[in-house]
Amino acid sequence: MTFGSAELAWSVMTSDRRALLDALCGAGPVCVHDAARRVDRDLQTVGGDIDALLNAGVLGRTDDGAIIFPYDAVKIAF
């Protein structure tokens, strides 16, 4: 995935969101509650991060509404 600018990339890929993606790597589909539990953060805050990552196309949803990050690793390159 690419972003139009470094500023846009960093506004989407905050440190908390990168930690969330790390926690979701290889996990398969999870619900928002499980995602929040994996990073030991507030459900509402993690829900906002998930929404931002969904809007950016970084995360996806399964047919039953679970969150999916179908990759085994996160690599950020410039």
TIKENU-798690 format. One record per residue: residue in three letters; x, y, z of N, C-alpha, C, CB in turn. Coordinates in pm, whole numbers, padded with zeros to 5 digits, always signed. Atoms other than C-alpha are relative to their C-alpha. Glycine has a CB too. Example, Ala and Ser with C-alpha at 12.3 -4.5 7.8 and 13.67 -1.06 7.14 Angstrom:
! TIKENU-798690
Ala+00089-00119+00000+01230-00450+00780+00090+00120+00000-00099+00003+00125
Ser-00082-00119-00006+01367-00106+00714-00077+00109+00073+00041+00046-00142
//
This chain:
! TIKENU-798690
Met+00084-00116+00000+00000+00000+00000+00089+00122+00000-00096+00000+00120
Thr-00077-00124+00005+00123+00349-00070-00088+00116+00045+00056+00025-00142
Phe+00067-00123-00041+00034+00691+00065+00054+00113-00085+00022+00029+00153
Gly-00038-00112+00085+00045+01018-00126+00111+00086+00055-00117+00084-00023
Ser-00106-00079-00061+00281+01180+00121+00042-00064+00131-00046+00146+00022
Ala-00047+00050-00130+00487+01105+00428-00092+00046+00112+00145+00047+00027
Glu+00089-00052-00103+00256+01326+00633-00128-00083+00010-00035+00146-00030
Leu+00120+00083+00000-00047+01122+00529+00030-00137+00059-00055-00013-00142
Ala-00038+00131-00054+00133+00796+00603+00010+00004+00151+00134-00047-00060
Trp-00018-00007-00145+00230+00906+00954-00129+00038+00072+00109+00100+00034
Ser+00128-00032-00065-00117+01046+01024-00088-00124+00012-00075+00110-00078
Val+00075+00126-00005-00265+00705+00947+00073-00103+00086-00023-00055-00141
Met-00078+00105-00066+00014+00485+01079+00067+00052+00127+00106-00055-00096
Thr-00053-00047-00128+00052+00621+01432+00065-00117+00073-00112+00064+00087
Ser-00067+00107-00074+00258+00425+01683-00101-00097+00062+00091+00060+00111
Asp+00102+00090-00055-00056+00289+01853-00063-00087-00107-00109+00081+00071
Arg+00058+00079+00109-00198+00178+01519+00099-00103-00053-00045+00093-00115
Arg-00101+00099+00040+00129+00010+01422+00007-00112+00102+00138+00066-00015
Ala+00002+00104-00103+00122-00174+01755-00123-00090-00016+00002+00063+00142
Leu+00122+00077+00025-00235-00281+01680+00020-00094-00118-00120+00094-00026
Leu-00026+00086+00116-00130-00411+01338+00095-00114+00036+00058+00081-00115
Asp-00092+00105-00044+00160-00600+01497-00076-00108+00077+00111+00060+00087
Ala+00078+00095-00078-00088-00762+01736-00095-00081-00086-00078+00073+00108
Leu+00093+00070+00088-00316-00859+01448+00069-00084-00106-00090+00099-00067
Cys-00073+00078+00099-00043-01006+01227-00020-00149+00023+00150+00034+00003
Gly+00017+00144-00007-00129-01367+01156-00108-00049+00094+00126-00061+00040
Ala+00101+00038-00098-00417-01362+01405-00128-00053-00063-00033+00117+00088
Gly+00126+00036+00063-00690-01422+01150-00107+00100+00042-00042-00143+00037
Pro+00108-00094-00034-01031-01257+01193-00019+00012+00151-00131-00046-00065
Val+00025-00025-00142-01090-01097+01534-00107+00108+00014+00130+00044+00074
Cys+00097-00106-00027-01362-00882+01689+00074+00118+00063-00115-00050+00093
Val-00061-00121-00055-01291-00530+01812+00039-00022+00146-00097+00121-00012
His-00032+00028-00141-01303-00651+02175+00131-00077+00011-00114-00078+00066
Asp-00124+00079-00003-01031-00909+02105+00120+00084-00041-00012-00122-00090
Ala-00109-00087+00043-00821-00652+01923+00043+00092+00115-00042+00084-00124
Ala-00031-00088-00114-00843-00413+02221+00070-00077+00110-00128+00066+00055
Arg-00061+00084-00105-00755-00694+02460+00145-00034-00038-00083-00130+00021
Arg-00135+00036+00044-00450-00790+02251+00101+00113+00023-00002-00037-00148
Val-00092-00113-00020-00302-00439+02284-00019+00066+00136-00020+00104-00111
Asp+00025-00050-00136-00436-00379+02638-00031+00150-00001+00121-00027+00090
Arg+00042-00139+00012-00605-00055+02536-00151+00010+00007+00052+00063-00130
Asp+00142-00030-00010-00948+00104+02573-00074-00039-00128-00019+00149+00030
Leu+00080+00047+00112-01217-00044+02348-00037+00114-00095-00126-00068+00049
Gln+00042-00112+00083-01339+00295+02223+00117+00056-00082-00061+00111+00087
Thr-00118-00052+00069-00989+00416+02133+00044-00096-00110+00114+00024+00099
Val-00038+00099+00100-00903+00092+01955-00103-00003-00113+00014-00141+00065
Gly+00104-00008+00103-01236+00112+01773+00023+00114-00096-00137+00014+00064
Gly-00033-00114+00085-01138+00456+01643+00120-00029-00088+00026+00123+00084
Asp-00117+00036+00080-00800+00325+01531-00038-00099-00109+00111-00060+00090
Ile+00045+00098+00100-00968+00033+01355-00077+00070-00111-00088-00109+00066
Asp+00074-00075+00103-01206+00271+01177+00095+00074-00094-00097+00100+00066
Ala-00097-00073+00083-00912+00483+01057+00076-00095-00092+00099+00077+00089
Leu-00073+00097+00082-00725+00174+00935-00089-00065-00105+00061-00108+00089
Leu+00096+00049+00100-01037+00041+00763-00018+00102-00111-00137-00031+00066
Asn+00018-00107+00099-01090+00377+00589+00121+00015-00091-00029+00132+00070
Ala-00123-00011+00079-00727+00376+00473+00025-00126-00083+00119+00026+00092
Gly-00018+00124+00075-00765+00022+00337+00106-00092+00057+00034+00031-00139
Val-00104+00083-00062-00507-00123+00576-00062-00126+00060+00075+00079+00109
Leu+00074+00113-00055-00760-00350+00752-00120-00028-00088-00044+00028+00146
Gly+00123+00037+00070-01057-00534+00610-00097-00062+00098+00029-00097-00115
Arg+00102+00068-00080-01375-00693+00739-00042-00127-00071-00123+00093+00025
Thr+00055+00123+00055-01501-01044+00690-00149+00019-00019+00030-00122+00092
Asp+00144-00008+00023-01859-01113+00583-00079+00010+00130-00047-00120-00078
Asp+00072-00006-00128-01957-01155+00949+00042+00119+00087+00022-00128+00077
Gly-00034-00124-00070-01800-00820+01050+00128-00002+00080-00108+00035+00089
Ala-00126+00006-00073-01474-00941+01206+00106+00083-00073+00047-00149+00017
Ile-00112-00077+00054-01157-00737+01154+00106-00098-00049+00060+00098+00108
Ile-00104+00088+00054-00887-00892+00937+00119+00082-00048-00055-00086-00115
Phe-00125-00051+00054-00525-00803+00875+00074-00124-00050+00085+00082+00108
Pro-00043+00131+00050-00423-01091+00647+00148-00011-00034-00079-00033-00120
Tyr-00143+00004+00026-00048-01047+00668+00073-00053+00122+00052+00139-00039
Asp-00082+00055-00108+00226-01206+00876+00098+00101+00058+00075-00120-00048
Ala-00096-00100-00046+00435-00891+00915-00041+00138-00050+00143-00036-00048
Val+00018-00139+00042+00434-00514+00889+00138+00054-00034-00070+00088+00111
Lys-00126-00060+00041+00710-00342+00695-00034+00138-00056+00077-00089-00105
Ile+00020-00137+00049+00724+00033+00640+00128+00041-00071-00037+00100+00117
Ala-00115-00039+00080+00952+00151+00363-00024+00137-00062+00029-00104-00109
Phe+00007-00130+00063+01030+00492+00218+00064-00005-00136+00066+00106+00085
//
